[in-house]
Amino acid sequence: MKFGRFEINGKIFYGIVENDHVHELDNSFLYENKKTGVKLNLEQVKILPPVIPNKMLALAKNYSSHLQGESPPRQPEPFFKTTSSLIGHNDKINLPDDSERIDAESELVLVIGKKAKNVQSKDAFEYIFGYTCGNDVSARDWQKGDKSWWRAKSSDTFSPIGPFIVNEINPENLEITGVINGEIVQKCNTSEMIWSIPKTIEFISKYVTLEVGDCIFTGTSGTAGQIKSGDEVIVEIENVGKLINNCS
């Protein structure tokens, strides 16, 4: 199923997406799927980020093709992204004019469905609600030059996700494609992850309690494409969807 968060005439609501329509729910889909009976055409509504997480984490160096000659990490290497950097499908990515290079990173994002602490990898999928597309926008000069990644990874608008959350799929064999202005700049399969989704949840939940709605960006592949003002960026993931953002 496809789930999303929407706005119409100033009203924000959660819904289930079927074909070109959205069925309004009377609460967040993370807790229940009770329809109100209201059905709207997707063209009538604004698509918002599908969840508002308590926290977001992202994996560094989780694809061999992204290591640029470095040795693979001995354990998952998560870092935090601020929720203030979150935007949705068709929202603008605002590029700071004092960064010399900003890249788009195409990633599968998992959404936590129930509170997770000290989860064993064999049980990890029980704690995932679903999956969405994500773009871990990254200012490379700040990432290399600053002592921490606070602005390189979490400047306003640096965390697009969406458009919808999809469940009932196998996340471990999905094609991910990153496109800038119609040109494919990244292409990989989630099977190429160094640290699998279950191992990642096991590691993170040992130290940080994951709560309902929290998001984990699972890493990017290859050499990410540079983005500039006016560019269109697409993250497309097999069986998940297509996240589109323009840069300004």
C-alpha positions in Angstrom: 0.0 0.0 0.0 1.0 3.6 -0.5 0.6 6.2 2.3 1.1 9.9 2.4 0.5 13.2 4.0 -1.3 16.0 2.2 -2.7 19.5 2.4 -5.8 21.0 0.9 -7.3 24.5 1.6 -5.0 24.8 4.7 -6.0 21.4 6.1 -3.3 18.7 6.6 -4.3 15.1 6.6 -3.0 11.6 6.2 -4.2 9.3 3.4 -3.9 6.0 1.5 -3.1 6.4 -2.2 -4.8 4.3 -4.8 -4.1 5.0 -8.4 -4.7 8.8 -8.9 -6.7 9.2 -5.7 -6.1 9.6 -2.0 -8.5 8.3 0.7 -8.4 10.6 3.8 -7.7 8.9 7.1 -8.9 10.2 10.5 -5.4 9.7 12.0 -1.8 9.0 11.0 -1.4 5.8 9.1 1.4 5.0 11.5 -1.3 4.2 14.1 -4.4 3.2 12.2 -5.9 3.1 8.7 -9.5 4.2 9.3 -10.9 6.0 6.3 -13.1 9.0 6.7 -15.0 8.4 3.5 -13.4 11.5 1.8 -11.8 10.7 -1.6 -9.8 13.3 -3.5 -7.9 13.4 -6.8 -4.2 13.7 -6.2 -4.1 16.7 -8.5 -6.3 18.5 -5.9 -3.9 18.2 -3.0 -0.3 19.3 -2.1 1.9 16.3 -1.3 3.8 16.9 2.0 6.6 15.0 3.5 4.9 11.7 4.3 6.0 11.7 8.0 7.3 14.2 10.5 10.0 12.2 12.3 11.2 12.7 15.8 14.7 12.2 14.4 16.5 11.2 11.2 19.7 9.3 10.8 21.7 8.6 7.7 24.4 6.0 6.9 27.8 7.2 5.6 29.9 4.9 3.4 27.4 2.1 3.0 28.1 1.3 -0.7 31.5 0.2 -1.8 31.2 2.3 -5.0 31.0 5.4 -2.8 34.1 4.7 -0.8 36.6 6.2 -3.3 39.3 3.8 -2.3 38.7 3.8 1.4 38.3 0.5 3.4 34.7 -0.5 4.2 33.6 0.6 7.7 33.9 -2.0 10.4 30.4 -1.1 11.7 27.5 1.0 10.4 28.4 4.7 10.4 25.2 6.7 11.1 25.0 10.4 11.6 22.0 12.7 12.5 20.1 14.9 10.1 17.9 17.6 11.6 14.2 17.4 11.1 14.2 21.2 10.2 16.0 20.2 6.9 13.0 18.1 5.9 11.0 18.9 2.7 8.7 16.9 0.4 8.0 16.0 -3.2 8.1 19.1 -5.5 9.4 21.4 -2.7 12.4 23.6 -3.5 16.0 22.7 -2.5 17.5 26.0 -1.5 21.3 26.0 -2.2 23.4 28.2 0.1 25.4 30.6 -2.1 28.6 30.3 0.1 29.1 26.6 -0.6 31.3 25.7 -3.5 29.8 22.3 -4.3 26.5 20.7 -3.3 25.6 17.1 -4.4 22.4 15.2 -4.5 22.5 11.7 -3.0 19.8 9.2 -4.0 18.8 6.9 -1.1 16.3 4.4 0.2 14.7 5.7 3.4 13.1 3.4 5.9 10.4 4.5 8.3 10.1 3.0 11.8 6.7 1.6 12.6 7.1 0.8 16.3 9.4 1.7 19.2 12.7 -0.1 18.7 15.3 -0.7 21.4 18.0 -3.4 21.4 16.4 -5.1 18.3 18.1 -8.2 17.0 18.7 -8.2 13.2 16.5 -11.3 12.7 13.5 -9.2 14.1 14.4 -5.9 12.5 11.7 -5.9 9.7 9.0 -6.2 12.4 9.9 -2.6 13.4 9.7 -1.0 9.9 6.5 0.5 8.7 7.6 1.1 5.1 10.0 2.8 2.7 10.3 6.0 0.8 12.7 7.9 -1.5 15.2 10.3 0.0 17.8 12.8 -1.1 20.7 13.3 1.4 21.7 16.7 0.0 25.4 17.4 0.9 27.6 20.4 0.8 30.9 18.8 0.1 33.3 21.6 1.0 31.6 22.0 4.4 31.6 18.2 4.8 35.3 18.1 4.3 36.3 21.4 6.0 34.0 21.6 9.1 34.7 19.6 12.2 31.1 18.2 12.1 28.5 17.8 9.4 25.8 19.9 10.9 25.4 22.3 8.0 26.8 20.1 5.3 24.0 17.6 5.8 21.3 19.6 7.6 21.0 23.0 6.1 17.4 24.0 5.5 15.8 21.9 2.7 18.7 19.4 2.6 16.5 16.3 3.4 13.8 15.8 0.7 11.7 12.6 1.3 8.6 11.2 -0.4 6.4 11.3 -2.2 4.8 8.4 -0.4 5.6 5.5 2.0 5.3 2.0 0.5 5.1 -1.2 2.5 4.8 -4.9 1.7 7.9 -4.9 -0.5 11.3 -6.5 -0.3 13.7 -3.6 0.3 16.9 -5.6 -0.2 16.7 -5.9 -4.0 15.6 -2.5 -5.4 17.1 -0.4 -8.2 17.9 3.2 -7.2 18.4 5.8 -9.9 19.5 9.4 -9.4 18.7 11.8 -12.3 19.8 15.5 -12.7 18.2 17.4 -15.6 17.3 14.2 -17.4 20.8 12.6 -17.1 21.3 9.5 -15.0 24.1 10.3 -12.5 23.6 7.4 -10.0 22.4 3.8 -10.4 22.7 1.0 -7.9 20.7 -1.8 -6.2 20.0 -2.0 -2.5 21.5 -5.4 -2.5 24.9 -3.7 -2.7 24.7 -2.2 0.8 27.7 -3.0 2.9 25.6 -3.0 6.1 22.1 -4.4 5.6 18.9 -2.9 6.9 18.6 -5.4 9.7 22.2 -5.0 10.8 21.8 -1.2 10.7 18.7 -1.3 12.9 20.3 -3.7 15.3 23.4 -1.4 15.7 21.5 1.9 16.0 18.8 0.6 18.4 21.5 -0.7 20.7 22.4 3.0 21.5 19.5 5.1 20.3 15.8 4.2 20.8 14.0 4.5 17.5 10.5 5.8 17.7 7.5 5.6 15.5 8.0 7.7 12.4 11.8 8.0 12.7 13.6 7.8 9.4 16.9 6.2 8.4 18.6 7.1 5.1 20.4 3.9 4.1 23.4 5.4 2.1 24.2 6.4 -1.4 26.3 4.9 -4.2 29.0 5.9 -6.6 29.8 9.5 -7.2 26.8 11.8 -6.5 25.9 14.4 -9.0 26.5 18.1 -8.4 23.4 20.3 -8.3 23.1 24.0 -9.0 20.3 26.5 -9.0 17.7 25.7 -11.7 18.4 22.0 -11.7 15.7 19.3 -11.5 16.7 16.4 -9.2 14.9 13.0 -9.3 15.3 10.0 -7.0 13.6 7.0 -8.4 13.4 3.7 -6.5 11.9 0.5 -8.0 8.5 -0.3 -6.4 8.7 2.8 -4.1 8.3 5.9 -6.3 9.8 9.0 -7.8 10.8 12.0 -5.7 11.2 15.2 -7.7 12.7 18.5 -6.5 14.0 21.6 -8.2 16.9 23.7 -6.9 17.0 27.4 -6.3 
